[in-house]
Amino acid sequence: MYKVVFLNQGKVYELFCAAVDSSSLWGFVELSGLTFDAESSLVVDPTEERMREEFADTELLILPIQSVMRVEKVKRKGSSVIRDKDSGEKVTPLPVSGPANKR
């Protein structure tokens, strides 16, 4: 199991996969066997749900080597997260504030 941290559209993604390989395309890295928490009717972490939906049909994720920040071989899977590139804080895909008062 590998934890891969990479930049994607101004955000830092942390996800888990079964394999990391060099690509036949020069300058790229291949991730396969993307792993997310088991699907259930109760959504505990909306960020993980968003990533599961974004990569639902992905068999092989090919990333430019420049976007990969870190690769770790880990003993067990943790939570997949999306962080703000500048602050490092977890990005919440749902609105944080309630609806604005209209007058």
Beta strands, then each sheet from edge to edge (+ up, - down):
strand 1: 2-8
strand 2: 11-17
strand 3: 19-22
strand 4: 28-32
strand 5: 60-64
strand 6: 68-73
strand 7: 81-84
sheet 1: 6+ 1- 2+ 7-
sheet 2: 3+ 4- 5+
end
